[in-house]
């Protein structure tokens, strides 16, 4: 124990962010497996605060915002929010390219994007009643899985009516994800 403690102290004294991160990782793993001693807990908190203060400027966020990344559920939610917003932008980017490649007129491409946006708006009105019946995490993961499959099928689809159906379905699945993610962020974030 004392050799490990001294080793961690030396790494913290070095000031090297990678060594500080290693101490945080090691102590966090030990904390999951068994309770840390009072000295190790103090070292863990100090190392975590040092690491966050180094990472925050790189992420262009405050130390408090960077510290939120230590909450596993929030890390998942940030990842899901990134996937959702990326999917929305990817579809908005792909449809015009795919439409031009397939010889669709600008009117049809506009109709596809309009149907996508309209269904996204409509489903947001229906989302509260859905979340009363289905757990939020299940709704999000199902919507993202279905959206991913739909996005993969877009380049393969030739028929404009099938593309219209995909547009509506994607708008619905991605549209309900936004409000649910915001509600989960509100529930999961620490109170202070």
N, C-alpha and C positions, 0 to 999 in steps of 0.2 A: 504494500500500500504506500509506504513512505517513498519508495523508489519511483513509483508511478506519479505520485504527487510532485516530487522534485522535478521529474521529467516534464510534467505539465507546466510547472512554474518557469522552467527554463524556456520552454516554447513561448509562453506568454511574454516573458521578458524580452525575447528576441524582437518583438514588434512585427514580425513577418505575418501578414494576413493569412497565408496558407497554414502556418503553424498554429495560429490562433483558431482557425477553422477546424484544424485537426483536433485540438483540445476540445472545442465545442462538440464536435462529432463524437469523440470518445466518451466524454462525460454524459452526453445525451443518451448514448447507447447503454452506458452503465446505469443511468437513471431509469431506463426502461426495464432493464433486467433485474436490478436490485436498487434499493434506496441508497442515495449518496450520503456520505457523512456530512456533518455541518460544514467542515472545511472545504470539501469537494463541492458542495452546493454553492458556497460563496464563490469559489473559483469558477464554477460553471456560469453563474450569473454575471460575474465580472467579465469573463471571456466572451459571453454572448453579447453583452453591451458593447464591448470593444469591437467585436466583429460587425455588429449592426452599424456602429458609427463609421466603420470603414466602407461598408457596402452602400449605405444610404446615399452618399454623394455620387457614387457610380451609377445608381439607379435614378438619380435626380429626384429623390423623395426625402421626406424628413425621416429622422431616426425612428419616430413613432410609427410611421407608415411602413418602414422596412421591417420593424419588429413584428408587425402583423403576419409576416411570412412564416413565423415560427408556429402559427396555429395550422395544423394539418388540414382542417376542413376549409380554411380560407385559401390555402395554397391550391386545393382542388377547385374551389370556386373561381379563383383567378384564372386557372387553366381552362375551365369550362367557359368562362366569359370570353377568354381569348379565342377559343375554338368557335364559339357562336358568332362573335363579331367577324372573325376571319371567314366563316362560311357565308355570312350575309354578303360581305364584300366580294368573295370569290364568285358567287352566283351572279351578282350584278355585273361583274367583269366578264364572266364566261358567256352569258346569254347573247350579248351583242356579237361577240366573236363567233360563237357557234351559229347564230342566226345568219350572219353574213356568209359564213362558209357553206351553209346549207341553201343559200339563195333566198332567204326570207326577206320580205320587204321591211322597211323601217316601221310600218304600221304593225306588222305582226310582232316584231321585236318589242315595240312599245307596249303592245297588248300583253305579251308575256311578262314584262317587267311590271306593268300596271296590275295584273292579276296577282303577282307575287306580293306587291306592296299592299294591295287591298286586303288580301287574305291575312297578311301580317297584322294589319290594323284591326280587322274583325276579331281575330282570335284573341287579341289582348283584352277585348271586352268579355270574352267567355272564359278566360284563364282563371279568375277567382272561383267560379263554380267547379271547374275541373280540379283545382288543387284541394277542394274540400273532399273530393272522392278518391284522388290518387295522391300518394305521398310525393312531395316536391322532388326529392332526389330521383325517384323512379320516372317521373314525368320528364325531367331534364335529360337523364341518360337515354331514355327511349327516344325522345325527340332528336337528340344529337346523333344517335346511332342511325335512326331512319334518315336524317338529313344527310349524313355521310354517304349512305347507300344511294340516295337520290342524286347527290352531286356526282357520284361515280358513274351514274347511268346517263347523265346529260350528254356527254360526247357521243354516246352510242345511239341516241334516239334520232330518228329521221322524221317521224310524224309530228307535225306542229300541234295536233290536238293532245298527243301524249306529253309534249313539252309544256303545254298549257296546264295539264293535270299535275305535272311535276312542279311547276311554278307555284300553283295554289298550295300543294302539299308542303313544299319547302317554306313558303310564306307562313303557313300555319305552324309548322313545327319550330321554326326559328323565331317566329313572332311570340310564341308563348314562353320561350326560353328566357327572354329579357326580363320580364316582370318576376318570374320565379327566381332567377338569379339574384335580383335585387332584394327580394324578400328573404332569401337564404343568407345573403350577406348581412342583412340587418339582424337576423336571428343568431348568426354565428359569431359576429364580431364581438370582441370583449366590450364590456359595458363602459369602460373609461376611455 
